Amino acid sequence: MVWGLCVVFMACALTIAVYPFGQKWLKGRLELTVLDVGQGNSLFVVSSGGRTLLIDGGGAFGSFPGHEERNGIDPGEESVSPYLWSRGFQKLDVVAVTHAHQDHLGGLTAILDNFRVAKLRIGREVSSVALARLEELARRRKIPIEHELRGMSFSWDGVDGDFLWPQTAPEEIATSAKNNDSLVLRLHYGRLNILMPGDAEKQVEREILSENSAEELHSEVLKIGHHGSKNSTMPEFLAAVQPRVGIISAGEDNPYGHPSPEILERLENAGVRILRTDRDGAVHVLTDGTRLEITCFVACPGVANAAASALARAPDHQQDQEEK
């Protein structure tokens, strides 16, 4: 029976991988999916014209106390790839690594093996065996490697992306990976914004606050930093961003206590609607630049109210509604 099930699973996976399903995306909409990769991070962005950006791929690391069976699972192979195949995607325009911690880049080896990747983007170069292996794989597959730093930007089909961090020049190689190496990316489409700070902690948040106005940071959707750690998304940063929806990527029963009770209280006091992959599964955000549509793998009640709040706070929207 076990062997039979394995054969069926492999046949299904092969069919998904090679059958030319049409890509499923909505023209004129920007979408963000925060995938459920356990205690890790993986975000999938599709522009209004169908361009694709995968940020991180999760990654296996030491087993959790009492949950040894989780050791060795590769989210890139078992979660991220099947999701992308189910959407009909065989190629990715960009794969980005926020920073060289295993729970962010570990799953990307499978992604580079399973998909045609046009470009690999990283932030700070560090002396990391895992990052070195990923870059070597990219070179073998002739995938260009680019470094993204503070002040750099891109524009895709009306979607503007601005990198707010890191500040270190790519030729400066650090001896070890740190949370504060993280790529911090803000997407702007129409009247709505999405901010994704990776695992950046309070020191980086202070730097970003010192260099950007509250208007420049304001975002309706905030991917909460560092899996909901109490050392990220500090009150002053939260006050500047003023999100209506906060999405936390964390593993169920993880040993770090993420998300921390402190950050949950902080978000609740700020009136932020909280969504969590450990409770709600994958979270999907869709916007036409004016309205937000949010769904979860597990039904997430209350999202409609949060989306309505975000809509009401969008610049100039109230005036447009009054004119209508």
KACORLIN-V307478 format. One record per helix or strand. SS is the DSSP state (~ for helix, > for strand). FROM is the first residue (numbers start at 1). LEN is the number of residues. If there is no record, write none. Layout:
# KACORLIN-V307478
{{SS:FROM:LEN} {SS:FROM:LEN}}
This chain:
# KACORLIN-V307478
{{~:2:17} {>:30:5} {>:43:4} {>:52:4} {>:64:1} {>:67:1} {~:68:3} {~:75:12} {>:91:2} {>:94:4} {~:102:4} {~:108:7} {>:116:2} {>:119:4} {>:126:1} {~:129:12} {>:144:4} {>:153:4} {>:159:7} {>:174:1} {~:179:3} {>:184:6} {>:192:5} {~:202:10} {~:214:4} {>:221:3} {~:225:4} {~:235:7} {>:245:4} {~:261:9} {>:273:4} {~:277:4} {>:283:5} {>:292:5} {~:303:11} {~:317:7}}
